[in-house]
Amino acid sequence: MVLPLSLPGVFAGTLLTFIPAAGDFVNAELLGGPNNAMIGKKIKDLFLAQSNYPTAAALSLVFMVLITVGVLLYARALGTDELAG
């Protein structure tokens, strides 16, 4: 009884945790070593250090599409399709 009623909250809480963590490059840069590869750090380096704007934009778009598809699949799996649009 309680779990089906709380699924929208579980859905929102998971998204509010996962999406910022997916693009977080500051913590990896400050806490990790040079061997850590995070997609947010790679995009930032492509934009700012290498000035490779087309590759950085394409990588950002692919990352956004993957996150969007993942969120939609997650919404469908939890049965919260009306929340996802």
C-alpha positions as CSV (number, residue, x, y, z in Angstrom):
1,M,0.0,0.0,0.0
2,V,2.7,2.5,0.9
3,L,5.2,1.7,-1.8
4,P,2.9,2.3,-4.8
5,L,1.8,5.6,-3.3
6,S,5.4,6.7,-2.8
7,L,6.7,5.8,-6.3
8,P,6.5,9.4,-7.5
9,G,8.7,10.5,-4.6
10,V,11.2,7.7,-5.3
11,F,11.2,8.7,-8.9
12,A,11.8,12.3,-8.1
13,G,14.4,11.6,-5.5
14,T,16.4,9.3,-7.8
15,L,16.4,11.9,-10.6
16,L,17.4,14.7,-8.3
17,T,20.4,12.6,-7.2
18,F,21.4,11.0,-10.5
19,I,21.3,13.8,-13.0
20,P,23.5,16.3,-11.1
21,A,25.9,13.4,-10.3
22,A,26.1,12.4,-13.9
23,G,27.5,15.7,-15.1
24,D,29.6,16.5,-12.0
25,F,33.2,17.2,-12.9
26,V,34.3,19.5,-10.1
27,N,34.4,16.7,-7.5
28,A,36.3,14.4,-9.8
29,E,38.8,17.1,-10.7
30,L,39.4,18.1,-7.1
31,L,39.2,14.8,-5.3
32,G,40.3,12.4,-8.0
33,G,43.6,11.9,-9.7
34,P,44.6,12.5,-13.3
35,N,43.6,8.9,-14.2
36,N,39.9,9.5,-13.4
37,A,37.8,10.0,-16.6
38,M,34.4,11.6,-16.1
39,I,32.3,12.7,-19.0
40,G,31.7,16.1,-17.6
41,K,35.4,16.8,-17.2
42,K,36.1,15.5,-20.7
43,I,33.4,17.9,-22.1
44,K,34.8,20.8,-20.1
45,D,38.4,20.1,-21.3
46,L,37.2,19.9,-24.9
47,F,35.4,23.2,-24.6
48,L,38.0,25.2,-22.6
49,A,41.4,23.6,-23.0
50,Q,41.3,22.2,-26.5
51,S,38.8,24.6,-28.1
52,N,37.3,21.6,-29.9
53,Y,33.7,22.9,-29.9
54,P,32.1,20.5,-32.4
55,T,33.3,17.4,-30.6
56,A,32.3,18.8,-27.2
57,A,28.9,19.8,-28.5
58,A,28.3,16.3,-30.0
59,L,29.4,14.6,-26.8
60,S,27.1,16.8,-24.8
61,L,24.2,16.1,-27.1
62,V,24.8,12.3,-27.0
63,F,25.1,12.5,-23.2
64,M,21.8,14.4,-22.9
65,V,20.0,12.0,-25.2
66,L,21.3,9.0,-23.2
67,I,20.1,10.6,-19.9
68,T,16.7,11.4,-21.4
69,V,16.2,7.9,-22.7
70,G,17.2,6.5,-19.4
71,V,14.8,8.8,-17.5
72,L,11.9,7.8,-19.8
73,L,12.7,4.1,-19.4
74,Y,12.9,4.5,-15.7
75,A,9.6,6.3,-15.6
76,R,8.0,3.6,-17.6
77,A,9.5,0.9,-15.4
78,L,8.1,2.5,-12.2
79,G,4.7,3.2,-13.8
80,T,5.0,7.0,-13.5
81,D,4.6,7.7,-17.2
82,E,2.4,10.7,-16.5
83,L,5.3,12.4,-14.7
84,A,7.7,12.0,-17.6
85,G,5.5,13.8,-20.1
